[in-house]
Amino acid sequence: MPEQPDPQSGEAPQRPASVDTSALADGEWHRLHPLTPLFKGGLVLIIVFGLVLNNFRDRIIFGLVSLFTPEEAHVDEYGGGSPIDWVLANNLLIVALLVVLGVLLIVIVAFWLVWRFQQFRISDEYVEVRKGIIFRSQRRAPLDRVQGVNLTRPFPARLVGMAKLEVIGAGTDANVPLDYLSTSNAETVRTDILRLASGAREARKARHRGQTAPAQDATVRSQLVGSMNDGVNDIIGGVDLGDVAPESVVKIPTGRLVGSQLLTGVLWLVFFLVLLGIFLGIMLPIALANEDGDGLIVLLGAGLGIGIPFVIAALAITWAQISKSLRYSIAPTPDGVRITYGLFTTVTETIPPGRVFAVEVTQSLLWRPFGWWVVRINRMSGKSASQQQSSSAQQFNIVLPVGTRADVERVLHLILPNLPTQDDPLIWEHGILGPQQDDPYRVMQSRGWWRRPFSWKRHGFTVTDFGLILRRGVLWRKLAVIPLARVQGVSAEQGPIDRMQRVGAIRAHSVAGPIDGTVVGLDSAEVSTALDGIVRRAADAAGRDHTHRWAAQGSQEVSDAEGALTREP
């Protein structure tokens, strides 16, 4: 059993020196980057202070001068002109400099106190953050519940080599942020957290005995200089590609990315034209009935009032999607799949094995001639329900914004490393491109066609020892793979109309996300049989699965090998 922290002292257990982690993961408290207060709220504070100073400068100058030199200064002579000229004319330069110096000292002391009281520590069991001077807060994330680690480099912070880290937890509002760290320290902390969460502590003890953990920067000055150098190098050379093999990286050409988003914008345009046609069809006869012509003017004004905001919103959404997905890359690492995207502000997400609960491959009708697909996943976000509706949260569930079939196949086997190759025909030939002859999928009954009038011949599922595979859609082809080891529950549903038609539905429950595990319109006799089969296979798959502790097996193999060597004569 690992050593538990003392509940009275709050100290974390000490890690043995033989564990291969950095000095930032030694169980002791460490501080964030010295510029953290400036980038967390200092820039906004300075801007607000400047606006207030500009709007109330006359009153501020009058009050300060009256306070320090009430008789010598000719306050009435200041008519709202340049305050610098007025200060020089009244020989108040020293007073003005002292005031500015005092304000700067107050800001510096306030920033220093904020930085001083923000700390984090990483032990064998959890990552923890505490902050606050008057009102203190403390957040802790157990390492065995970590769903991923995101490393974000906002553009202003990226210029000086800073990044913020977010440890994704397994519950609502369970994320633990570490903002900000130097880029090198953020990458080191990310590696430490993922390796400690992997269950590889014993493996590291066996393989790295006698090695010394690297030391962190000793002084504040060295942190500032080193982080700025890293920032310049990252902007020139890109980020998070130095420790992966170039041939293993899946990238998206810029032309394909822009073209796919423009085609998506065409769908928005078609949708708008349809709505406009309906609107004109209803209102045009009414407008023509008005003989003085005012009805046509009102109708034109209403059309412009609806159309202009719609076009602006469509352009903004398209540009936002393009800018977020530029320089997109996916690559395998020892600690999971690493996804990097963004042009100015870059985001790097690391998804450990066993943290993907469902995968869906989707293709719209306009993408079909080009053979493009998008891949989404269900995974725990650690955010509240309202936060999950934001555009950044939706981007969180996309692992391939647009890719060819070869890209999709590589990404599927990256995020589902245990996916058997014998299941590939069920996914492609019979699934995404199907149905084919001798279709192995259980599909909707013809008597229930009205539930899916266009796709009822495709709508169905099949089950393997690895997962539940769902096939849906005609205009938008969709195929979902839900690993049985990650299934949260299975249920059967049958309403009164379903009972009359002798059909039912099966729902595979997953974590919150864009992928729905529901299949409707199945024969009632098949529903019970399929439900029992899925539950049995899911229990077997969960017993075989160890990907949530993806390095524990390696640890056991090392221990067994050492025992065998010890027993040899």
C-alpha positions in Angstrom: 0.0 0.0 0.0 1.3 3.5 -0.8 2.1 5.8 2.1 -0.8 8.0 2.9 -0.5 11.7 3.7 -0.7 12.9 7.3 -4.2 14.4 7.8 -3.0 16.7 10.5 0.1 18.1 8.8 -1.2 17.9 5.2 2.2 16.8 4.0 2.4 14.5 1.0 4.3 11.2 1.3 7.9 11.2 0.1 8.7 9.3 -3.0 11.7 7.0 -3.0 14.7 8.5 -4.7 14.8 5.7 -7.3 11.5 6.7 -8.9 12.2 8.3 -12.3 10.4 11.6 -12.0 11.6 15.2 -12.1 12.2 17.3 -9.0 8.8 19.0 -9.6 7.1 15.7 -8.7 8.8 15.1 -5.4 5.7 15.6 -3.2 6.9 19.0 -2.0 5.2 22.3 -2.7 6.4 24.3 -5.7 5.5 27.7 -7.0 4.3 28.7 -10.4 6.0 31.0 -12.9 6.9 34.4 -11.4 4.9 36.2 -14.2 1.7 34.2 -13.4 -0.1 37.1 -11.7 0.6 39.4 -14.6 -0.9 36.9 -17.2 -3.8 35.7 -15.0 -5.2 39.2 -14.4 -2.5 41.7 -14.4 -2.9 42.7 -18.0 -6.6 43.3 -17.5 -5.8 45.2 -14.3 -3.3 47.5 -16.0 -5.8 48.2 -18.9 -8.6 49.0 -16.5 -6.3 51.2 -14.4 -5.2 53.1 -17.5 -8.9 53.7 -18.5 -9.8 54.9 -15.0 -6.7 57.2 -14.9 -7.5 58.6 -18.3 -11.2 59.3 -17.4 -10.5 60.8 -13.9 -7.1 62.3 -14.4 -8.3 65.8 -13.7 -9.7 64.9 -10.3 -6.8 62.6 -9.4 -4.3 65.4 -10.2 -6.3 67.9 -8.3 -6.5 65.7 -5.2 -2.9 64.6 -5.2 -1.5 68.1 -5.7 -3.8 69.6 -3.1 -2.7 66.9 -0.7 1.0 67.3 -1.1 1.5 71.0 -2.1 -1.8 72.8 -1.4 -0.3 76.4 -1.5 2.5 76.3 -4.0 0.6 74.6 -6.9 -1.8 76.6 -9.1 -4.4 73.9 -9.5 -6.9 76.3 -11.1 -4.4 76.9 -14.0 -4.8 73.2 -15.1 -7.5 73.3 -17.8 -7.6 69.7 -18.8 -4.6 69.9 -21.2 -1.5 67.8 -21.1 -0.8 66.7 -17.5 2.9 66.3 -18.2 3.3 70.0 -19.3 1.3 71.1 -16.3 3.5 69.1 -13.9 6.7 70.5 -15.4 5.3 74.1 -15.4 4.6 73.8 -11.7 7.9 72.0 -10.7 6.0 68.9 -9.5 8.1 66.4 -11.4 9.5 64.8 -8.2 6.1 64.5 -6.7 4.7 62.9 -9.8 7.6 60.4 -10.0 7.1 59.5 -6.3 3.4 58.9 -7.0 4.2 56.7 -10.0 6.9 54.8 -8.0 4.5 54.2 -5.2 1.8 52.8 -7.4 4.3 50.5 -9.1 5.6 49.3 -5.7 2.0 48.6 -4.6 1.3 46.6 -7.8 4.6 44.7 -7.5 4.0 43.8 -3.9 0.4 42.7 -4.7 1.7 40.5 -7.6 4.4 39.1 -5.4 1.9 38.2 -2.7 -0.4 36.5 -5.2 2.5 34.5 -6.7 3.8 33.6 -3.2 0.5 32.1 -2.2 0.0 30.0 -5.3 1.6 26.6 -5.1 1.3 23.0 -6.4 2.6 19.6 -5.6 2.6 16.2 -7.2 2.8 13.0 -5.1 2.4 9.3 -6.0 -1.3 9.6 -5.5 -2.5 13.1 -6.5 -1.8 16.5 -8.0 -2.8 19.4 -5.8 -3.1 23.2 -6.1 -3.6 25.8 -3.4 -4.0 29.6 -3.7 -5.4 32.6 -2.1 -4.4 35.1 0.6 -7.6 36.0 2.4 -9.9 33.5 0.9 -7.9 30.3 0.3 -8.8 27.4 -2.0 -7.3 24.0 -2.5 -8.0 21.5 -5.3 -6.8 17.9 -5.5 -7.0 15.4 -8.4 -6.3 11.7 -7.7 -3.8 10.4 -10.3 -5.7 7.2 -10.9 -8.7 9.3 -12.1 -6.8 11.5 -14.5 -8.6 11.6 -17.9 -6.0 13.6 -19.7 -3.6 16.6 -19.5 -4.0 19.7 -21.6 -1.2 22.1 -22.2 -2.3 25.5 -23.6 0.0 28.3 -24.8 -1.9 31.5 -25.2 -0.2 33.8 -27.7 0.9 36.6 -25.3 2.2 34.0 -22.8 3.8 32.0 -25.6 6.0 34.9 -26.6 7.8 34.7 -23.2 7.8 30.9 -23.1 4.9 30.3 -20.7 2.1 27.8 -20.8 -0.8 26.7 -18.6 -1.6 23.1 -17.7 -5.0 21.6 -16.9 -5.3 18.2 -15.4 -8.7 16.7 -16.6 -10.5 15.0 -13.8 -13.3 12.4 -13.8 -16.1 14.4 -12.3 -18.0 17.6 -12.8 -15.8 20.7 -12.2 -13.0 18.4 -11.2 -10.2 19.9 -13.3 -7.1 21.2 -11.6 -5.4 24.1 -13.4 -1.7 25.0 -13.2 -1.3 28.4 -14.8 1.3 29.4 -15.5 4.5 27.5 -15.8 7.5 27.9 -18.1 7.0 25.7 -21.2 9.8 23.3 -20.2 8.4 22.9 -16.7 4.9 22.4 -18.0 6.0 19.7 -20.3 8.0 18.0 -17.5 5.0 18.2 -15.1 2.7 16.8 -17.8 5.1 13.8 -18.3 5.3 13.2 -14.5 1.5 13.3 -14.1 0.9 10.9 -17.0 3.6 8.4 -15.9 2.5 8.4 -12.3 -1.1 7.8 -13.5 0.0 4.9 -15.7 0.8 2.6 -12.8 4.5 2.4 -13.9 6.1 3.3 -10.6 7.5 -0.2 -10.1 8.7 -0.4 -13.7 10.6 2.9 -13.3 12.2 1.6 -10.1 13.4 -1.5 -11.8 14.7 0.3 -14.9 16.1 3.5 -13.5 17.7 2.6 -10.2 20.5 4.9 -9.4 19.5 7.7 -11.8 19.1 11.2 -10.5 16.0 13.2 -11.2 16.7 16.4 -13.1 16.6 19.6 -11.0 14.4 22.5 -11.8 15.6 26.1 -12.3 17.2 27.4 -9.2 16.4 31.1 -9.5 13.7 33.4 -10.7 16.0 35.0 -13.1 17.0 31.7 -14.7 13.3 30.8 -15.1 12.5 34.1 -16.8 15.5 33.9 -19.2 14.9 30.2 -20.0 11.2 30.6 -20.6 11.7 33.5 -23.0 14.2 31.5 -25.0 11.8 28.6 -25.2 9.0 30.9 -26.4 11.0 32.1 -29.3 12.1 28.6 -30.3 8.5 27.3 -30.1 7.1 30.0 -32.3 9.8 29.3 -35.0 9.9 25.5 -34.8 6.4 24.4 -33.6 5.5 22.7 -30.4 5.3 19.2 -28.9 6.9 17.4 -31.8 10.4 16.9 -30.5 9.8 13.6 -28.8 7.7 11.8 -31.4 8.8 10.1 -34.6 8.1 12.3 -37.7 6.6 9.4 -39.6 4.0 8.7 -36.9 2.5 12.2 -37.0 -0.9 12.6 -38.7 -1.1 16.2 -40.1 -3.9 18.0 -41.9 -2.9 20.0 -45.1 -4.0 23.6 -44.8 -5.9 23.5 -48.2 -7.9 20.5 -47.1 -8.8 22.2 -43.8 -9.9 25.4 -45.4 -11.8 23.7 -48.1 -13.7 21.4 -45.7 -14.8 24.4 -43.6 -15.9 26.3 -46.7 -18.0 23.4 -47.8 -19.5 23.4 -44.3 -20.2 27.1 -44.7 -22.1 26.2 -48.0 -24.5 24.1 -45.9 -25.2 27.1 -43.7 -25.8 29.2 -46.8 -28.2 26.6 -48.2 -30.0 26.5 -44.8 -30.3 30.3 -44.8 -31.7 30.3 -48.4 -34.3 27.8 -47.5 -35.4 29.8 -44.6 -35.4 33.0 -46.7 -37.5 31.3 -49.4 -40.0 30.2 -46.8 -40.1 33.7 -45.3 -40.6 35.3 -48.8 -43.2 32.8 -49.8 -45.3 33.8 -46.7 -44.7 37.5 -46.7 -44.4 38.4 -50.3 -48.1 38.1 -51.1 -48.9 40.2 -48.1 -46.4 42.9 -49.2 -47.7 42.9 -52.8 -51.3 43.4 -51.5 -50.2 46.8 -50.2 -50.7 49.2 -53.1 -48.5 52.1 -51.8 -45.3 49.9 -51.9 -44.4 50.3 -48.2 -44.9 46.6 -47.7 -42.0 45.8 -50.1 -39.7 48.3 -48.3 -40.6 46.7 -44.9 -40.0 43.3 -46.4 -36.6 44.3 -47.8 -35.6 45.8 -44.4 -36.6 42.6 -42.6 -34.7 40.4 -45.0 -31.5 42.5 -44.6 -32.0 42.6 -40.8 -32.1 38.8 -40.7 -29.6 38.1 -43.5 -26.7 40.3 -42.5 -26.3 39.0 -38.9 -26.6 35.4 -40.2 -23.8 36.0 -42.8 -21.6 37.6 -40.2 -22.2 34.7 -37.7 -21.5 32.1 -40.4 -18.2 33.8 -41.4 -17.2 34.1 -37.8 -17.9 30.5 -37.0 -16.0 29.3 -40.2 -13.0 31.5 -39.4 -13.0 30.3 -35.7 -13.0 26.7 -36.8 -10.2 27.2 -39.3 -8.0 29.2 -36.9 -8.4 26.6 -34.1 -7.5 23.7 -36.4 -4.5 25.1 -38.2 -1.3 23.2 -37.6 -3.3 20.3 -36.4 -1.3 17.1 -35.6 -1.9 13.8 -33.9 0.9 11.6 -32.7 1.4 8.6 -30.4 3.5 8.9 -27.3 4.4 6.5 -24.5 1.7 8.1 -22.3 -1.1 8.4 -24.8 -2.2 10.2 -28.0 -1.0 13.8 -28.3 -3.2 16.2 -30.2 -1.8 19.7 -31.0 -3.7 22.5 -32.8 -3.8 26.3 -33.1 -1.9 28.9 -35.0 -1.2 31.7 -32.4 -2.6 30.1 -29.3 -1.7 26.5 -29.3 -3.4 23.7 -27.4 -1.8 20.3 -26.7 -4.1 17.6 -25.4 -2.8 14.2 -24.2 -5.3 11.4 -24.0 -4.0 8.4 -22.0 -5.0 4.9 -23.0 -8.4 3.8 -21.6 -9.8 7.3 -21.4 -11.8 7.1 -24.7 -15.4 5.9 -24.1 -16.7 6.1 -27.7 -15.5 7.0 -31.2 -17.6 8.2 -34.1 -16.5 8.6 -37.8 -18.8 11.0 -39.7 -19.0 12.1 -43.3 -21.3 14.8 -44.7 -22.8 14.6 -48.2 -20.6 17.5 -49.5 -17.4 15.8 -48.2 -18.2 12.5 -49.9 -16.6 13.3 -53.4 -13.4 14.2 -51.6 -13.3 11.2 -49.3 -13.1 13.3 -46.1 -14.1 12.3 -42.6 -14.2 13.8 -39.1 -13.5 11.7 -36.0 -15.1 12.6 -32.6 -14.9 10.9 -29.3 -16.6 10.8 -25.9 -14.4 11.4 -22.9 -14.7 13.0 -19.5 -14.1 16.7 -19.6 -14.2 17.6 -15.9 -16.4 20.6 -16.8 -19.9 21.5 -15.8 -22.8 21.1 -18.1 -22.8 24.8 -19.1 -19.1 24.8 -19.8 -19.5 21.8 -22.1 -21.7 23.8 -24.5 -18.9 26.2 -25.4 -17.0 26.0 -28.7 -13.7 25.1 -26.9 -15.5 22.2 -25.2 -16.8 21.0 -28.5 -13.3 21.2 -30.0 -12.3 19.1 -27.0 -14.2 16.1 -28.5 -12.7 16.3 -32.0 -9.6 14.3 -32.6 -9.5 14.6 -36.4 -11.2 17.7 -37.9 -10.9 16.4 -41.5 -9.0 13.4 -42.9 -8.8 10.8 -45.6 -9.6 7.1 -45.0 -5.9 6.4 -44.4 -5.8 9.2 -41.7 -9.0 7.8 -40.1 -7.6 4.3 -39.9 -4.4 5.5 -38.3 -6.3 7.7 -35.8 -8.7 4.9 -34.9 -5.9 2.5 -34.0 -4.1 5.3 -32.1 -7.0 6.2 -29.8 -8.3 2.5 -29.7 -4.9 0.7 -29.5 -6.7 -2.7 -28.6 -9.0 -2.5 -31.6 -8.5 -5.9 -33.4 -7.6 -5.7 -37.1 -10.2 -8.4 -37.9 -12.9 -5.8 -36.9 -11.7 -3.4 -39.7 -14.1 -4.9 -42.3 -17.0 -4.4 -39.9 -16.0 -0.8 -39.6 -15.3 0.1 -43.2 -16.7 -2.2 -45.8 -19.8 -3.3 -43.9 -20.1 -0.2 -41.6 -19.1 3.2 -43.1 -19.4 2.1 -46.7 -22.1 -0.6 -46.2 -24.4 -2.3 -46.2 -22.7 -4.9 -48.4 -23.7 -8.4 -49.3 -24.1 -10.8 -46.4 -24.5 -7.8 -44.0 -23.6 -8.8 -40.5 -25.4 -5.9 -38.9 -28.8 -6.2 -37.1 -30.9 -3.5 -38.8 -34.3 -1.8 -38.3 -37.4 -3.7 -39.2 -39.2 -2.5 -42.3 -42.4 -1.9 -40.2 -40.5 0.7 -38.2 -39.1 2.6 -41.2 -40.9 5.9 -40.2 -38.5 6.4 -37.3 -35.6 6.8 -39.8 -37.3 7.2 -43.2 -34.1 7.7 -45.2 -31.6 5.5 -43.4 -33.7 2.6 -41.9 -31.9 0.1 -44.2 -28.5 1.2 -42.7 -29.5 1.9 -39.2 -28.2 -1.0 -37.1 -25.5 -2.5 -35.0 -23.1 -5.4 -34.5 -21.1 -6.6 -31.5 -17.6 -8.1 -31.3 -15.5 -9.1 -28.3 -14.0 -5.6 -28.4 -16.9 -3.3 -28.9 -20.4 -2.3 -30.0 -20.4 -0.9 -33.5 -23.3 1.3 -34.6 -24.1 2.3 -38.2 -26.4 5.2 -39.0 -27.2 7.9 -41.5 -27.4 8.3 -45.3 -26.9 12.0 -46.0 -24.5 12.1 -43.0 -22.8 8.7 -42.7 -22.0 7.9 -39.2 -20.3 4.9 -37.6 -19.7 4.7 -33.8 -17.4 2.3 -32.0 -18.1 1.9 -28.2 -15.5 -0.2 -26.5 -17.3 -2.7 -24.3 -14.8 -2.2 -21.5 -15.8 1.5 -21.4 -19.6 0.9 -21.5 -21.3 2.5 -18.5 -24.5 0.6 -18.9 -26.9 -1.0 -21.4 -30.7 -0.6 -21.4 -33.6 -1.7 -23.6 -36.5 0.7 -24.3 -40.0 0.1 -25.7 -42.8 2.6 -25.8 -46.5 1.9 -26.5 -46.2 2.4 -30.3 -43.1 0.1 -30.2 -45.0 -2.6 -28.5 -47.8 -2.4 -31.1 -45.2 -2.8 -33.9 -43.2 -5.4 -32.0 -40.0 -3.3 -32.1 -37.7 -1.9 -29.4 -34.5 0.1 -28.9 -31.1 -0.6 -27.3 -29.1 2.1 -25.6 -25.4 1.8 -24.7 -24.7 4.4 -22.1 -21.5 6.4 -22.2 -20.1 9.6 -20.7 -21.5 13.0 -21.9 -20.4 13.7 -25.4 -21.5 14.0 -29.0 -21.9 10.3 -29.6 -25.2 8.6 -28.9 -25.3 4.8 -28.4 -29.0 4.3 -29.3 -30.3 1.9 -32.0 -34.1 2.0 -32.6 -36.6 -0.1 -34.5 -35.1 -3.5 -33.7 -37.3 -6.6 -33.6 -38.6 -7.2 -30.0 -37.3 -10.8 -30.0 -33.8 -9.6 -30.9 -33.7 -6.9 -28.3 -33.6 -9.2 -25.3 -31.1 -11.5 -26.9 -28.8 -8.7 -27.9 -29.1 -7.0 -24.5 -27.9 -10.2 -22.7 -25.1 -10.7 -25.2 -23.8 -7.2 -24.9 -23.9 -7.3 -21.1 -22.0 -10.6 -21.0 -19.4 -9.5 -23.4 -19.0 -6.1 -21.6 -18.3 -7.9 -18.3 -15.7 -10.1 -20.0 -14.1 -7.1 -21.8 -13.9 -5.1 -18.5 -12.1 -8.1 -16.9 -9.5 -8.3 -19.6 -8.9 -4.5 -19.9 -6.0 -2.9 -18.1 -5.5 0.1 -20.4 -6.5 2.6 -17.6 -3.2 1.5 -15.9 -1.4 1.1 -19.2 2.1 0.7 -17.7 1.2 -1.7 -14.8 1.6 -4.7 -17.0 5.1 -3.6 -17.9 5.9 -3.2 -14.3 4.8 -6.7 -13.5 6.9 -8.1 -16.4 10.0 -6.3 -15.1 9.4 -7.7 -11.6 8.9 -11.2 -12.9 12.1 -11.0 -15.0 14.1 -9.8 -12.0 12.7 -12.6 -9.9 13.7 -15.1 -12.5 17.2 -13.7 -12.6 17.5 -13.9 -8.9 16.4 -17.5 -8.8 19.1 -18.6 -11.3 22.0 -20.5 -9.8 
